[in-house]
Amino acid sequence: MDKQKQTITKVATKLFLRYGFKSITMDTVAREGHISKKTIYKHFSNKESLITNVLDELGLNIRKMTDSIVKQSDNCLEACYFVYFNIFGQSNTNNSLIHWTLKKYYPTCYEHFYQYLWMVLQNTTCSVIKDGIDKELILEEVDPRGFCYVTTNSLLNITNRTQVIKAEFDIAELIEKTIYYDLRSILTPSGMVLLPLTTQNKQKFKHLQLT
């Protein structure tokens, strides 16, 4: 990627993930990045094209991160838990403002991004759960696509509705519990013994951040 375009994307990503997609303007990106608007418009015809580029880069980072988690995991349970935790449990991506403003004001970008996210999660989940079934840690009747849909939908609902539930729950903790309970429901007795040990390894994957 062109160095100027890369700088613009990096600045815009930081702003969008902190303040949401609606309030950030091209002027804001230019000011924060010490870049002229003319330079920004040289690479991006409008704000929507900038958002699309930011989301494409975020999607690629998510895919790289999931691949790294799977490779570094000691077992399929650790891989499955931390793939979902690192995508949805990071403080810079579980903000309801991010999801709400993207869905409301840029629905085409929203659909494009979440279709890609669904593809990444589905492919990874199917591979990890198949490995878990082969190793008799996950019940053989489990449908990987069904598990992926239920867990992803639950986590998106949490991140999209934090204003409703934040008075009752710590959002990061609720995300952790959701992943833990969903994973626990598909395990064999051997998997149930292993699960509490695998979820303690946050430090192991802490370096894998999306931004």
C-alpha positions as CSV (number, residue, x, y, z in Angstrom):
1,M,0.0,0.0,0.0
2,D,1.2,3.5,-0.8
3,K,2.9,5.1,2.2
4,Q,0.5,8.1,2.3
5,K,-2.5,5.9,1.9
6,Q,-1.2,3.7,4.7
7,T,-0.8,6.7,7.0
8,I,-4.3,8.0,6.3
9,T,-5.8,4.5,6.9
10,K,-3.9,4.2,10.2
11,V,-5.1,7.6,11.5
12,A,-8.7,7.0,10.3
13,T,-8.8,3.5,11.9
14,K,-7.7,4.9,15.3
15,L,-10.3,7.7,15.2
16,F,-13.1,5.5,13.9
17,L,-12.5,2.8,16.6
18,R,-12.4,5.4,19.3
19,Y,-15.2,7.8,18.3
20,G,-17.4,5.8,15.9
21,F,-17.9,6.3,12.2
22,K,-20.4,9.1,12.2
23,S,-18.6,12.0,14.0
24,I,-15.3,11.7,12.3
25,T,-14.9,13.8,9.2
26,M,-12.3,14.0,6.5
27,D,-11.2,17.3,8.2
28,T,-10.7,15.4,11.5
29,V,-8.5,12.8,9.8
30,A,-6.5,15.5,8.0
31,R,-6.0,17.4,11.2
32,E,-5.1,14.4,13.4
33,G,-2.7,13.0,10.7
34,H,-1.2,16.3,9.8
35,I,-2.2,15.6,6.2
36,S,-3.9,17.9,3.8
37,K,-7.4,17.2,2.7
38,K,-6.2,17.3,-0.9
39,T,-3.9,14.4,-0.2
40,I,-6.7,12.4,1.4
41,Y,-9.0,13.0,-1.6
42,K,-6.1,11.9,-3.8
43,H,-6.5,8.4,-2.4
44,F,-10.1,8.3,-1.3
45,S,-13.0,9.8,-3.3
46,N,-15.2,10.2,-0.2
47,K,-15.6,9.2,3.4
48,E,-17.3,5.9,2.5
49,S,-14.4,4.8,0.4
50,L,-12.1,5.6,3.3
51,I,-14.3,3.6,5.7
52,T,-14.3,0.7,3.2
53,N,-10.5,0.7,3.1
54,V,-10.3,0.9,6.9
55,L,-12.6,-2.1,7.3
56,D,-10.8,-4.1,4.6
57,E,-7.5,-3.6,6.5
58,L,-9.2,-4.5,9.8
59,G,-10.6,-7.6,8.2
60,L,-7.2,-8.7,7.0
61,N,-5.8,-8.0,10.4
62,I,-8.5,-10.2,11.9
63,R,-7.7,-13.0,9.6
64,K,-4.0,-12.8,10.4
65,M,-4.8,-12.7,14.1
66,T,-7.0,-15.7,14.0
67,D,-4.4,-17.7,12.0
68,S,-1.7,-16.7,14.6
69,I,-4.0,-17.8,17.5
70,V,-4.7,-21.2,16.0
71,K,-1.0,-21.8,15.3
72,Q,0.1,-20.7,18.8
73,S,-2.6,-22.6,20.6
74,D,-1.9,-25.8,22.6
75,N,-5.3,-27.3,21.7
76,C,-8.5,-26.6,19.9
77,L,-10.3,-25.3,23.0
78,E,-7.7,-22.6,23.5
79,A,-7.8,-21.7,19.8
80,C,-11.6,-21.4,19.7
81,Y,-11.9,-19.4,23.0
82,F,-9.2,-16.9,22.1
83,V,-10.3,-16.4,18.5
84,Y,-13.6,-15.1,19.7
85,F,-12.2,-13.3,22.7
86,N,-9.6,-11.4,20.8
87,I,-12.0,-10.3,18.1
88,F,-14.9,-9.3,20.4
89,G,-13.3,-8.8,23.8
90,Q,-10.7,-6.2,23.0
91,S,-11.7,-2.8,24.4
92,N,-11.0,-1.1,21.1
93,T,-13.6,-3.2,19.2
94,N,-16.4,-3.9,21.7
95,N,-17.6,-0.3,21.8
96,S,-21.3,-0.1,20.9
97,L,-20.6,3.2,19.2
98,I,-18.5,1.6,16.6
99,H,-21.1,-1.0,15.6
100,W,-24.1,1.2,15.9
101,T,-22.8,4.1,13.8
102,L,-21.5,1.8,11.1
103,K,-24.7,-0.1,10.8
104,K,-26.9,3.0,10.9
105,Y,-25.0,5.4,8.7
106,Y,-23.0,3.2,6.4
107,P,-25.1,0.0,6.0
108,T,-23.3,-1.2,2.8
109,C,-19.9,-1.0,4.5
110,Y,-21.4,-2.7,7.6
111,E,-22.8,-5.7,5.5
112,H,-19.6,-6.0,3.6
113,F,-17.4,-6.1,6.7
114,Y,-19.6,-8.5,8.7
115,Q,-19.9,-10.9,5.8
116,Y,-16.1,-11.1,5.7
117,L,-15.9,-11.5,9.5
118,W,-18.5,-14.3,9.3
119,M,-16.5,-16.0,6.6
120,V,-13.3,-15.9,8.7
121,L,-15.0,-17.0,11.9
122,Q,-16.9,-19.8,10.1
123,N,-13.8,-21.2,8.4
124,T,-11.7,-21.0,11.6
125,T,-14.5,-22.5,13.8
126,C,-15.1,-25.4,11.4
127,S,-11.4,-26.3,11.3
128,V,-11.0,-26.0,15.1
129,I,-14.1,-27.9,16.0
130,K,-13.3,-30.7,13.6
131,D,-10.0,-31.0,15.3
132,G,-11.7,-31.1,18.7
133,I,-14.1,-33.8,17.6
134,D,-11.2,-35.9,16.3
135,K,-9.5,-35.5,19.6
136,E,-12.7,-36.3,21.5
137,L,-12.8,-33.0,23.3
138,I,-15.9,-31.8,21.5
139,L,-19.1,-33.7,21.0
140,E,-19.3,-35.4,17.6
141,E,-22.8,-34.1,16.9
142,V,-21.8,-30.5,17.1
143,D,-22.5,-28.4,14.0
144,P,-19.6,-26.0,13.6
145,R,-21.5,-23.5,11.5
146,G,-24.4,-23.5,14.0
147,F,-22.0,-22.9,16.9
148,C,-20.3,-20.0,15.0
149,Y,-23.7,-18.4,14.2
150,V,-25.0,-18.6,17.8
151,T,-21.8,-17.4,19.4
152,T,-21.1,-14.6,16.9
153,N,-24.7,-13.4,17.1
154,S,-24.6,-13.3,20.9
155,L,-21.4,-11.4,20.9
156,L,-22.6,-8.9,18.3
157,N,-25.8,-8.3,20.4
158,I,-23.7,-7.6,23.4
159,T,-21.4,-5.1,21.6
160,N,-24.4,-3.4,19.9
161,R,-26.4,-3.0,23.1
162,T,-23.9,-1.9,25.8
163,Q,-26.0,1.1,26.7
164,V,-28.8,-1.2,27.9
165,I,-26.7,-3.7,29.9
166,K,-23.6,-1.8,31.0
167,A,-25.3,-0.7,34.3
168,E,-25.6,-4.4,35.2
169,F,-22.5,-6.0,33.7
170,D,-18.9,-5.3,32.8
171,I,-19.0,-5.7,29.0
172,A,-15.6,-7.4,28.7
173,E,-16.6,-9.8,31.5
174,L,-19.9,-10.6,29.8
175,I,-18.2,-11.3,26.5
176,E,-15.8,-13.7,28.3
177,K,-18.7,-15.5,30.0
178,T,-20.7,-15.8,26.8
179,I,-17.7,-17.4,24.9
180,Y,-17.0,-19.7,27.9
181,Y,-20.6,-20.9,28.3
182,D,-21.1,-21.4,24.6
183,L,-17.9,-23.5,24.4
184,R,-18.7,-25.4,27.5
185,S,-22.0,-26.5,26.0
186,I,-20.3,-28.5,23.2
187,L,-17.6,-30.3,25.2
188,T,-17.1,-33.9,26.1
189,P,-16.1,-34.8,29.7
190,S,-12.5,-34.6,28.7
191,G,-13.0,-31.2,27.1
192,M,-14.8,-30.0,30.3
193,V,-11.7,-30.8,32.3
194,L,-9.4,-29.0,29.9
195,L,-11.5,-25.8,29.4
196,P,-10.8,-24.0,32.7
197,L,-7.1,-24.4,32.2
198,T,-7.1,-23.1,28.6
199,T,-9.0,-19.9,29.4
200,Q,-6.4,-18.7,31.8
201,N,-3.8,-18.0,29.1
202,K,-4.7,-14.4,28.3
203,Q,-1.2,-13.3,28.5
204,K,-0.1,-15.7,25.9
205,F,-2.3,-14.0,23.3
206,K,-2.2,-10.4,24.6
207,H,0.3,-9.3,22.0
208,L,-2.2,-10.1,19.3
209,Q,-4.0,-6.8,19.0
210,L,-6.1,-5.7,16.0
211,T,-4.8,-2.1,15.9
